[in-house]
């Protein structure tokens, strides 16, 4: 068994092979024959033999440990890459070898990465296609291409040449690449690097993992001049396959990446690409008098592409899109299980456009039907756009009161907050099976949902919020504690309190008295309490502190409350009250000064 031998520095004038010194080199070659290293797998495909797989597994294990210094790390990398030499394709397309190479390439010099890429591409670069479209090999090619973000002016151009060679192969086989489930990822990574921005490395999705559709944070870097020209050439070639972008979900993702990176790094190019894609979409045949976009918006693959186009389009294109294709159809689209998502994007993008009132007037007519269909995101986005653009806020509030059956009589207004947060109508929320079959209005707060929380948070940013605040003040202390400790409800309570005036905040805090200790001992409640503290006046902070300090032992021993105790400086409050008040007054003045500057 190959041991993790300690890497030794080579002696001057010595001839000992570095691979042997590292314990990861010559020994593995002595134990395997050339035929074994190219063992035939099922179907005649060459696969790594078991001995080599074990070797690369042990290399991966060694990478989990820290190196003593950079010299030891560099020697280790060199030793392993010497073993990879001549078999890079086989190693890359093996599951264990692929994972090891992906971890090794970021530790390698750019010259070393370039040599690995050169071997993966073969003499003419044609082998790039086979490796890139392999389930394991594609990850290695992506990792190698991403290393170009480390390129500096004084370094070798070898890697630059290899990336351009890969791009040439993609251009020669563009239709195959963008439809291939693995090859398409290589194209997307290549587009990012040619544009000069990279996101986090791609990882395999696993059940129970984090949400996948979160926009990654991109990092910009300087690129060689050749990449600007190659980016133009690659996008021109991809546009020849624009038909695939609306019929194939994998190809659609490539076009979305192309537009996203172009918008970030080459805005003029992005506008040209969007115009050309839209020209194609609108030129397709459809029923007489019906825009083809109405068909594409209801398709899984093309709707995602149109969403991206909407998000990146200038206002002029948004106006054309609404006026010539979507006007009069927004409610029908909002009721569709797929098309409602592009409608959400359009509502968000038009928040500060002159067209928003017309879009609002059309959508607001179908709010109740949209809610009944379960497409809560459309209504939430309508509320968020009203808050952002400060248009039609009063109309939307009245519409929601009617949709939740609490507009008439006016006495029902105070019940709107629980209804909005639960997305249940008055009749459903307050109905109880009683002997008389009546309505019970004393119902503990329950059924708070994510979309309801987001909608109320948007409504809380409206200029007129008196109905919401009146409803909040009718909640019992137990309801407020439930709200503060709920994953979705805590955000509602936080935004309602922190955006209120001192007088309004004081009324809410009065109802929270007696609940501060329990809030401090709650994971979510403690965060709400800290946010309230940051926006509270000195007298309000003092009232909170006075309620908390008698429970010192409980607060200091709780995993969440102990942070509250420290942040509020409650030990100081007990021992040096006057100094504590002086500090709090200074913070209050700074906060007010900062707020005045922002205004």
C-alpha positions as a printed NumPy array, in Angstrom:
array([[  0.   ,   0.   ,   0.   ],
       [  1.275,   3.431,  -0.927],
       [  2.003,   5.429,   2.198],
       [  1.631,   9.199,   2.676],
       [  5.336,   9.776,   2.844],
       [  6.524,  13.125,   4.02 ],
       [  7.697,  15.276,   1.137],
       [ 11.433,  15.819,   1.326],
       [ 13.305,  18.682,  -0.218],
       [ 15.571,  17.397,  -3.015],
       [ 19.257,  17.487,  -2.181],
       [ 21.516,  19.635,  -4.29 ],
       [ 23.045,  17.623,  -7.104],
       [ 20.817,  14.667,  -6.263],
       [ 19.224,  12.561,  -8.975],
       [ 16.398,  11.078,  -6.942],
       [ 13.107,  11.349,  -8.78 ],
       [ 10.752,  13.786,  -7.138],
       [  7.799,  11.459,  -7.621],
       [  9.515,   8.871,  -5.438],
       [ 10.431,  11.427,  -2.797],
       [  6.829,  12.49 ,  -2.482],
       [  5.53 ,   8.968,  -2.127],
       [  3.03 ,   9.668,  -4.903],
       [  5.054,   9.119,  -8.033],
       [  7.368,   6.42 ,  -9.296],
       [  6.095,   3.729,  -6.934],
       [  2.672,   3.686,  -8.574],
       [  4.25 ,   3.334, -12.002],
       [  6.404,   0.405, -10.848],
       [  3.312,  -1.399,  -9.599],
       [  1.329,  -1.172, -12.841],
       [  1.987,  -2.004, -16.418],
       [  1.147,   0.171, -19.378],
       [ -1.625,  -2.229, -20.393],
       [ -3.128,  -2.103, -16.899],
       [ -3.174,   1.689, -16.892],
       [ -5.269,   1.599, -20.061],
       [ -7.568,  -1.229, -19.07 ],
       [-10.526,  -1.829, -21.332],
       [-13.932,  -1.138, -19.761],
       [-17.383,  -2.258, -20.861],
       [-18.171,  -1.438, -24.451],
       [-14.498,  -1.207, -25.339],
       [-14.034,   2.144, -23.595],
       [-10.693,   2.665, -21.86 ],
       [-10.93 ,   3.09 , -18.109],
       [ -8.419,   3.545, -15.307],
       [ -7.423,   0.294, -13.637],
       [ -8.176,  -0.312,  -9.975],
       [ -4.593,   0.431,  -8.88 ],
       [ -4.675,   3.872, -10.494],
       [ -8.084,   4.635,  -9.033],
       [ -6.729,   3.782,  -5.579],
       [ -3.742,   6.033,  -6.19 ],
       [ -5.87 ,   9.053,  -7.075],
       [ -8.146,   8.369,  -4.151],
       [ -5.136,   8.555,  -1.825],
       [ -4.014,  11.759,  -3.537],
       [ -7.431,  13.212,  -2.745],
       [ -7.073,  12.154,   0.874],
       [ -3.67 ,  13.832,   1.072],
       [ -5.205,  17.06 ,  -0.228],
       [ -7.448,  17.092,   2.835],
       [ -4.378,  17.686,   4.973],
       [ -2.443,  20.927,   5.227],
       [  1.003,  21.279,   3.681],
       [  3.909,  22.563,   5.733],
       [  4.711,  25.286,   3.226],
       [  4.224,  26.337,  -0.379],
       [  7.325,  24.462,  -1.499],
       [  5.983,  21.157,  -0.188],
       [  2.614,  21.811,  -1.844],
       [  4.206,  22.693,  -5.19 ],
       [  6.387,  19.593,  -5.133],
       [  3.384,  17.421,  -4.33 ],
       [  1.375,  18.924,  -7.199],
       [  4.258,  18.438,  -9.607],
       [  4.655,  14.796,  -8.578],
       [  0.995,  14.003,  -9.123],
       [  0.828,  15.832, -12.464],
       [  3.836,  13.799, -13.607],
       [  1.731,  10.699, -12.957],
       [ -1.201,  12.224, -14.848],
       [  0.996,  12.96 , -17.872],
       [  0.156,  10.687, -20.765],
       [ -3.168,   9.635, -19.238],
       [ -4.9  ,  12.995, -18.615],
       [ -7.974,  12.022, -20.638],
       [ -8.43 ,   8.724, -18.801],
       [ -7.912,  10.371, -15.424],
       [-10.329,  13.212, -16.211],
       [-13.074,  10.823, -17.329],
       [-12.762,   8.624, -14.262],
       [-14.96 ,   9.625, -11.32 ],
       [-12.178,   9.489,  -8.715],
       [ -9.569,  10.941, -11.046],
       [-11.883,  13.772, -12.06 ],
       [-12.524,  14.846,  -8.483],
       [ -8.811,  14.74 ,  -7.705],
       [ -7.877,  16.799, -10.773],
       [-10.556,  19.382,  -9.996],
       [ -8.973,  19.893,  -6.585],
       [ -5.431,  19.801,  -7.903],
       [ -5.746,  22.343, -10.742],
       [ -6.366,  25.379,  -8.49 ],
       [ -3.11 ,  24.513,  -6.708],
       [ -1.177,  24.186,  -9.97 ],
       [  0.709,  26.86 , -11.845],
       [ -0.962,  28.184, -14.987],
       [  1.709,  26.516, -17.127],
       [  0.877,  23.2  , -15.493],
       [ -2.852,  23.758, -16.097],
       [ -2.118,  24.62 , -19.729],
       [ -0.183,  21.365, -20.187],
       [ -3.074,  19.347, -18.754],
       [ -5.492,  21.146, -21.094],
       [ -3.156,  20.564, -24.046],
       [ -3.206,  16.838, -23.363],
       [ -6.986,  16.819, -22.911],
       [ -7.384,  18.538, -26.27 ],
       [ -5.018,  16.263, -28.182],
       [ -2.772,  17.319, -31.02 ],
       [ -5.451,  19.271, -32.897],
       [ -7.736,  20.079, -29.955],
       [-10.385,  17.715, -31.305],
       [-10.305,  15.589, -28.138],
       [-11.779,  18.506, -26.191],
       [-15.192,  17.493, -27.448],
       [-15.056,  13.961, -26.044],
       [-13.713,  15.071, -22.65 ],
       [-16.01 ,  18.104, -22.34 ],
       [-19.108,  16.024, -23.063],
       [-18.157,  13.368, -20.538],
       [-19.951,  13.237, -17.2  ],
       [-16.671,  13.484, -15.269],
       [-14.352,  15.031, -17.839],
       [-16.525,  18.109, -18.31 ],
       [-15.901,  19.121, -14.695],
       [-12.145,  18.93 , -15.208],
       [-12.286,  21.083, -18.361],
       [-14.397,  23.639, -16.494],
       [-11.939,  23.702, -13.588],
       [ -9.011,  24.17 , -15.972],
       [-10.707,  27.013, -17.865],
       [-11.641,  28.767, -14.624],
       [ -7.962,  28.972, -13.646],
       [ -7.509,  31.671, -16.273],
       [ -9.002,  34.113, -13.766],
       [ -5.545,  33.949, -12.109],
       [ -3.738,  35.101, -15.251],
       [ -1.416,  38.106, -14.939],
       [  0.537,  40.039, -17.554],
       [  3.878,  38.501, -16.694],
       [  2.726,  34.908, -16.971],
       [  2.815,  32.438, -19.826],
       [  0.256,  32.642, -22.641],
       [  0.027,  28.838, -22.858],
       [ -3.294,  28.64 , -21.005],
       [ -4.738,  31.494, -23.056],
       [ -3.893,  29.54 , -26.224],
       [ -5.571,  26.395, -24.883],
       [ -8.755,  28.245, -23.921],
       [ -8.934,  29.762, -27.406],
       [ -8.401,  26.284, -28.863],
       [-11.299,  24.959, -26.77 ],
       [-13.486,  27.826, -27.933],
       [-12.656,  26.963, -31.544],
       [-13.782,  23.367, -30.948],
       [-17.019,  24.651, -29.404],
       [-17.63 ,  26.919, -32.396],
       [-17.024,  24.019, -34.799],
       [-19.52 ,  21.841, -32.907],
       [-21.771,  24.46 , -31.322],
       [-25.131,  22.751, -31.877],
       [-23.903,  19.512, -30.309],
       [-22.246,  21.273, -27.378],
       [-25.167,  23.449, -26.329],
       [-27.634,  20.542, -26.429],
       [-25.379,  18.203, -24.464],
       [-26.203,  17.986, -20.77 ],
       [-22.501,  18.002, -19.799],
       [-20.914,  19.847, -22.705],
       [-23.31 ,  22.76 , -22.241],
       [-21.822,  23.452, -18.808],
       [-18.382,  23.753, -20.384],
       [-19.784,  26.295, -22.877],
       [-21.348,  28.31 , -20.057],
       [-18.079,  28.353, -18.112],
       [-16.202,  29.283, -21.29 ],
       [-18.573,  32.235, -21.871],
       [-17.95 ,  33.477, -18.343],
       [-14.173,  33.28 , -18.692],
       [-14.099,  34.886, -22.137],
       [-16.192,  37.747, -20.743],
       [-13.961,  38.102, -17.675],
       [-16.156,  36.994, -14.787],
       [-16.46 ,  33.737, -12.869],
       [-18.824,  32.462, -10.225],
       [-18.308,  29.765,  -7.577],
       [-17.215,  26.347,  -8.918],
       [-20.052,  24.113, -10.055],
       [-20.859,  21.293,  -7.642],
       [-23.008,  18.226,  -7.992],
       [-26.518,  18.717,  -6.625],
       [-27.527,  16.409,  -3.798],
       [-30.907,  15.748,  -2.156],
       [-31.406,  18.069,   0.757],
       [-28.803,  20.506,  -0.536],
       [-29.158,  24.251,  -0.716],
       [-31.55 ,  25.843,  -3.142],
       [-30.072,  25.602,  -6.622],
       [-31.659,  28.548,  -8.41 ],
       [-29.913,  31.209,  -6.432],
       [-27.99 ,  33.688,  -8.553],
       [-24.261,  33.141,  -7.964],
       [-21.968,  35.997,  -6.996],
       [-19.662,  36.744,  -9.932],
       [-16.055,  37.924,  -9.629],
       [-14.559,  40.088, -12.388],
       [-10.989,  39.745, -13.654],
       [ -8.818,  41.146, -16.421],
       [ -8.778,  39.195, -19.679],
       [ -6.413,  39.11 , -22.673],
       [ -7.446,  41.207, -25.679],
       [ -7.897,  38.042, -27.726],
       [-10.809,  37.053, -25.499],
       [-12.838,  40.109, -26.517],
       [-12.667,  39.048, -30.15 ],
       [-13.239,  35.385, -29.33 ],
       [-16.315,  36.278, -27.252],
       [-17.761,  38.081, -30.258],
       [-17.01 ,  35.121, -32.544],
       [-18.476,  32.583, -30.128],
       [-21.701,  34.523, -29.603],
       [-22.079,  34.972, -33.364],
       [-21.76 ,  31.22 , -33.814],
       [-24.209,  30.466, -31.   ],
       [-26.764,  32.795, -32.567],
       [-26.811,  30.484, -35.591],
       [-28.478,  27.949, -33.28 ],
       [-30.98 ,  30.396, -31.789],
       [-33.829,  28.025, -32.652],
       [-32.471,  25.547, -30.107],
       [-32.634,  28.189, -27.376],
       [-36.413,  28.131, -27.42 ],
       [-36.971,  24.407, -27.926],
       [-34.261,  22.779, -25.822],
       [-33.985,  23.47 , -22.08 ],
       [-30.245,  22.726, -21.978],
       [-29.497,  25.065, -24.892],
       [-31.776,  27.688, -23.345],
       [-29.557,  27.708, -20.23 ],
       [-26.504,  28.393, -22.432],
       [-28.215,  31.38 , -24.046],
       [-29.245,  32.682, -20.625],
       [-25.606,  32.521, -19.495],
       [-24.51 ,  34.253, -22.698],
       [-26.918,  37.145, -22.097],
       [-26.083,  37.42 , -18.404],
       [-22.308,  37.703, -18.836],
       [-22.695,  39.992, -21.851],
       [-24.949,  42.303, -19.864],
       [-22.351,  42.458, -17.1  ],
       [-19.237,  42.937, -19.227],
       [-20.341,  43.979, -22.742],
       [-23.7  ,  45.801, -22.504],
       [-23.78 ,  46.833, -26.172],
       [-23.277,  43.246, -27.26 ],
       [-26.022,  42.162, -24.863],
       [-28.515,  44.601, -26.417],
       [-27.658,  43.309, -29.889],
       [-28.117,  39.699, -28.808],
       [-31.443,  40.438, -27.107],
       [-32.734,  42.227, -30.216],
       [-31.738,  39.324, -32.445],
       [-33.314,  36.733, -30.159],
       [-36.512,  38.774, -29.895],
       [-36.585,  39.228, -33.67 ],
       [-36.452,  35.467, -34.045],
       [-39.115,  34.823, -31.382],
       [-41.542,  37.318, -32.869],
       [-40.972,  36.096, -36.436],
       [-42.163,  32.569, -35.71 ],
       [-45.559,  31.623, -37.047],
       [-48.568,  31.532, -34.75 ],
       [-52.333,  31.672, -35.049],
       [-53.625,  34.718, -36.958],
       [-53.72 ,  37.768, -34.706],
       [-51.85 ,  35.994, -31.905],
       [-48.297,  36.915, -30.955],
       [-45.926,  33.927, -30.969],
       [-44.574,  35.18 , -27.643],
       [-47.832,  34.102, -26.011],
       [-46.949,  30.545, -27.016],
       [-43.289,  30.749, -26.006],
       [-44.181,  32.2  , -22.595],
       [-46.057,  28.994, -21.793],
       [-43.163,  26.71 , -22.747],
       [-40.777,  25.504, -20.04 ],
       [-37.539,  26.066, -22.005],
       [-38.326,  29.297, -23.819],
       [-40.057,  30.937, -20.831],
       [-36.795,  30.846, -18.852],
       [-34.987,  32.541, -21.719],
       [-37.694,  35.219, -21.981],
       [-37.453,  35.802, -18.223],
       [-33.746,  36.525, -18.622],
       [-34.44 ,  38.825, -21.576],
       [-37.025,  40.763, -19.545],
       [-34.616,  41.198, -16.639],
       [-31.803,  42.491, -18.867],
       [-33.779,  44.544, -21.404],
       [-33.757,  48.343, -21.643],
       [-37.02 ,  50.207, -20.959],
       [-37.691,  50.728, -24.674],
       [-37.775,  46.98 , -25.331],
       [-40.001,  46.403, -22.301],
       [-42.481,  48.944, -23.681],
       [-42.482,  47.206, -27.058],
       [-42.905,  43.824, -25.418],
       [-45.951,  44.949, -23.456],
       [-47.565,  47.152, -26.091],
       [-47.18 ,  44.848, -29.095],
       [-47.385,  41.388, -27.552],
       [-48.676,  41.149, -23.973],
       [-51.227,  43.922, -23.55 ],
       [-54.625,  42.482, -22.723],
       [-53.212,  39.036, -21.933],
       [-51.469,  39.572, -18.579],
       [-54.192,  38.04 , -16.386],
       [-54.433,  34.935, -18.578],
       [-50.64 ,  34.601, -18.469],
       [-50.592,  35.161, -14.697],
       [-53.026,  32.264, -14.32 ],
       [-50.808,  29.922, -16.35 ],
       [-48.526,  27.568, -14.331],
       [-45.433,  28.52 , -16.406],
       [-46.19 ,  31.931, -17.908],
       [-46.872,  33.517, -14.503],
       [-43.12 ,  33.611, -13.808],
       [-42.247,  35.843, -16.805],
       [-45.172,  38.053, -15.733],
       [-43.496,  38.419, -12.33 ],
       [-40.219,  39.419, -14.013],
       [-42.017,  41.977, -16.197],
       [-43.818,  43.432, -13.17 ],
       [-40.489,  43.782, -11.352],
       [-38.627,  45.272, -14.327],
       [-41.327,  47.872, -15.03 ],
       [-41.676,  49.135, -11.435],
       [-40.183,  52.547, -12.266],
       [-41.304,  52.732, -15.884],
       [-44.115,  54.894, -17.231],
       [-45.851,  51.74 , -18.433],
       [-46.288,  50.356, -14.897],
       [-49.689,  51.991, -14.198],
       [-51.119,  50.384, -17.366],
       [-49.644,  47.018, -16.423],
       [-50.997,  47.422, -12.871],
       [-54.495,  48.348, -14.024],
       [-54.601,  45.187, -16.106],
       [-53.283,  42.802, -13.469],
       [-55.227,  44.196, -10.536],
       [-58.479,  43.099, -12.188],
       [-57.482,  39.465, -11.733],
       [-55.891,  39.551,  -8.28 ],
       [-58.54 ,  37.369,  -6.633],
       [-58.426,  34.804,  -9.45 ],
       [-54.609,  34.798,  -9.362],
       [-54.647,  34.168,  -5.607],
       [-57.205,  31.386,  -6.069],
       [-54.914,  29.784,  -8.662],
       [-52.117,  29.723,  -6.073],
       [-49.771,  31.981,  -8.054],
       [-48.907,  34.076,  -5.003],
       [-45.643,  35.309,  -6.499],
       [-47.502,  37.5  ,  -9.006],
       [-49.401,  39.368,  -6.267],
       [-46.303,  39.618,  -4.075],
       [-44.312,  41.123,  -6.949],
       [-47.158,  43.546,  -7.722],
       [-46.997,  44.774,  -4.123],
       [-43.18 ,  45.041,  -4.212],
       [-43.292,  47.025,  -7.461],
       [-45.91 ,  49.382,  -6.007],
       [-43.644,  49.924,  -2.986],
       [-40.605,  50.557,  -5.184],
       [-42.22 ,  52.835,  -7.746],
       [-44.683,  54.485,  -5.303],
       [-47.509,  54.028,  -7.827],
       [-51.018,  52.665,  -7.217],
       [-50.403,  51.826,  -3.556],
       [-53.85 ,  52.822,  -2.315],
       [-55.593,  50.946,  -5.128],
       [-53.699,  47.744,  -4.38 ],
       [-54.466,  47.919,  -0.66 ],
       [-58.194,  48.294,  -1.358],
       [-58.028,  45.477,  -3.897],
       [-56.398,  43.164,  -1.354],
       [-58.945,  44.053,   1.33 ],
       [-61.692,  43.061,  -1.097],
       [-59.897,  39.905,  -2.241],
       [-59.533,  38.736,   1.384],
       [-63.155,  39.689,   2.167],
       [-62.293,  42.217,   4.842],
       [-63.111,  45.474,   3.011],
       [-66.719,  45.659,   4.171],
       [-67.805,  46.322,   6.828],
       [-64.964,  48.615,   7.848],
       [-64.68 ,  46.889,  11.232],
       [-62.992,  43.983,   9.452],
       [-59.983,  46.113,   8.455],
       [-58.281,  45.403,  11.793],
       [-58.18 ,  41.701,  10.907],
       [-56.252,  42.2  ,   7.652],
       [-52.768,  41.402,   8.976],
       [-53.469,  37.773,   9.986],
       [-55.355,  37.267,   6.722],
       [-52.578,  38.67 ,   4.556],
       [-49.868,  36.688,   6.34 ],
       [-51.806,  33.426,   6.046],
       [-53.2  ,  34.175,   2.556],
       [-56.657,  33.074,   3.791],
       [-59.907,  34.983,   3.36 ],
       [-61.814,  36.315,   6.354],
       [-64.477,  33.614,   6.036],
       [-61.935,  30.77 ,   6.007],
       [-59.606,  32.12 ,   8.697],
       [-62.257,  32.974,  11.268],
       [-64.723,  30.184,  10.532],
       [-65.243,  27.732,  13.345],
       [-67.643,  24.816,  13.597],
       [-69.861,  26.125,  16.373],
       [-73.377,  25.138,  17.294],
       [-74.669,  28.383,  15.804],
       [-72.389,  28.066,  12.745],
       [-71.134,  31.594,  13.373],
       [-67.79 ,  33.349,  13.031],
       [-65.296,  33.415,  15.88 ],
       [-63.058,  36.474,  15.724],
       [-60.816,  35.542,  18.666],
       [-58.472,  33.172,  16.841],
       [-54.822,  32.696,  17.849],
       [-52.372,  33.741,  15.149],
       [-51.569,  30.811,  12.871],
       [-50.939,  29.672,   9.285],
       [-48.264,  32.303,   8.546],
       [-46.736,  31.511,   5.129],
       [-43.717,  32.655,   3.132],
       [-45.54 ,  34.53 ,   0.366],
       [-47.909,  36.13 ,   2.869],
       [-44.919,  37.388,   4.826],
       [-43.295,  38.837,   1.711],
       [-46.51 ,  40.565,   0.684],
       [-46.932,  42.225,   4.074],
       [-43.283,  43.309,   4.085],
       [-43.927,  45.045,   0.747],
       [-47.137,  46.647,   2.047],
       [-45.203,  47.861,   5.098],
       [-43.105,  50.024,   2.755],
       [-46.198,  51.85 ,   1.438],
       [-46.561,  55.509,   2.293],
       [-49.936,  54.842,   3.978],
       [-49.679,  51.954,   6.428],
       [-52.264,  52.88 ,   9.037],
       [-54.486,  49.852,   8.309],
       [-51.592,  47.431,   8.823],
       [-50.436,  49.12 ,  12.026],
       [-53.977,  49.236,  13.403],
       [-54.28 ,  45.521,  12.721],
       [-50.927,  44.85 ,  14.398],
       [-52.042,  46.675,  17.532],
       [-55.061,  44.365,  17.858],
       [-52.855,  41.275,  18.175],
       [-52.469,  39.848,  21.658],
       [-49.096,  39.615,  23.389],
       [-49.095,  35.874,  22.723],
       [-49.734,  36.524,  19.014],
       [-46.855,  38.992,  18.882],
       [-44.558,  36.429,  20.488],
       [-45.707,  33.847,  17.921],
       [-45.005,  36.362,  15.177],
       [-41.537,  37.167,  16.535],
       [-40.572,  33.474,  16.757],
       [-41.897,  32.41 ,  13.346],
       [-39.466,  32.003,  10.386],
       [-41.696,  34.073,   8.084],
       [-43.571,  36.154,  10.645],
       [-40.452,  37.504,  12.352],
       [-39.557,  39.478,   9.212],
       [-43.02 ,  41.084,   9.227],
       [-42.785,  42.189,  12.847],
       [-39.26 ,  43.49 ,  12.333],
       [-40.107,  45.655,   9.316],
       [-43.311,  47.025,  10.885],
       [-41.516,  48.069,  14.064],
       [-38.281,  49.38 ,  12.576],
       [-39.981,  51.501,   9.899],
       [-42.445,  53.114,  12.328],
       [-42.107,  56.554,  13.875],
       [-40.963,  56.779,  17.478],
       [-44.563,  57.231,  18.581],
       [-45.85 ,  54.322,  16.484],
       [-42.974,  52.092,  17.576],
       [-43.693,  52.935,  21.19 ],
       [-47.31 ,  51.718,  20.827],
       [-46.134,  48.386,  19.412],
       [-43.428,  47.951,  22.035],
       [-46.002,  48.64 ,  24.746],
       [-47.873,  45.527,  23.609],
       [-44.643,  43.514,  23.576],
       [-43.91 ,  44.247,  27.231],
       [-43.645,  41.022,  29.19 ],
       [-42.394,  39.098,  26.15 ],
       [-38.826,  40.413,  25.851],
       [-37.183,  37.601,  27.837],
       [-38.872,  34.924,  25.731],
       [-37.963,  36.798,  22.56 ],
       [-34.327,  37.04 ,  23.66 ],
       [-34.219,  33.261,  24.231],
       [-35.576,  32.522,  20.753],
       [-33.333,  32.086,  17.705],
       [-35.55 ,  34.319,  15.556],
       [-37.027,  36.432,  18.326],
       [-33.552,  37.516,  19.451],
       [-32.825,  38.821,  15.943],
       [-36.077,  40.798,  15.947],
       [-35.235,  42.198,  19.375],
       [-31.783,  43.307,  18.188],
       [-33.307,  44.994,  15.126],
       [-35.854,  46.743,  17.345],
       [-33.053,  47.868,  19.644],
       [-31.111,  49.382,  16.754],
       [-34.086,  51.558,  15.753],
       [-35.389,  52.347,  19.254],
       [-35.068,  55.636,  21.128],
       [-33.088,  55.888,  24.358],
       [-36.224,  55.724,  26.531],
       [-37.476,  52.677,  24.603],
       [-34.106,  50.965,  25.055],
       [-34.248,  51.706,  28.749],
       [-37.686,  50.091,  29.064],
       [-36.439,  46.976,  27.262],
       [-33.325,  46.805,  29.464],
       [-35.335,  47.165,  32.662],
       [-37.455,  44.165,  31.724],
       [-34.467,  42.016,  30.762],
       [-32.025,  42.551,  33.656],
       [-34.055,  40.726,  36.371],
       [-33.598,  37.525,  34.307],
       [-29.811,  37.871,  34.134],
       [-28.978,  34.242,  34.943],
       [-31.451,  32.903,  32.372],
       [-30.248,  35.272,  29.655],
       [-26.549,  34.699,  30.282],
       [-26.971,  30.916,  30.072],
       [-29.089,  30.863,  26.908],
       [-27.285,  30.339,  23.569],
       [-29.204,  33.159,  21.87 ],
       [-29.969,  35.52 ,  24.752],
       [-26.344,  35.814,  25.845],
       [-25.602,  37.709,  22.615],
       [-28.509,  40.058,  23.379],
       [-27.143,  40.62 ,  26.891],
       [-23.729,  41.532,  25.531],
       [-24.943,  43.71 ,  22.659],
       [-27.314,  45.699,  24.874],
       [-24.495,  46.164,  27.447],
       [-26.886,  45.129,  30.215],
       [-24.09 ,  44.519,  32.734],
       [-23.137,  48.159,  32.238],
       [-26.801,  49.107,  32.582],
       [-26.859,  47.487,  36.027],
       [-23.603,  48.864,  37.4  ],
       [-23.147,  52.239,  35.656],
       [-26.588,  53.421,  34.58 ],
       [-25.682,  57.075,  33.908],
       [-22.716,  56.159,  31.702],
       [-24.879,  53.6  ,  29.865],
       [-27.49 ,  56.264,  29.113],
       [-24.797,  58.643,  27.898],
       [-23.481,  56.039,  25.456],
       [-27.003,  55.207,  24.206],
       [-27.77 ,  58.898,  23.683],
       [-24.617,  59.302,  21.607],
       [-25.547,  56.323,  19.44 ],
       [-29.05 ,  57.716,  18.994],
       [-27.691,  61.067,  17.782],
       [-25.333,  59.357,  15.325],
       [-28.191,  57.25 ,  13.978],
       [-30.405,  60.301,  13.507],
       [-27.588,  62.244,  11.809],
       [-26.924,  59.341,   9.435],
       [-30.644,  59.076,   8.663],
       [-30.824,  62.807,   7.867],
       [-27.855,  62.485,   5.487],
       [-29.539,  59.612,   3.627],
       [-32.745,  61.58 ,   3.264]])
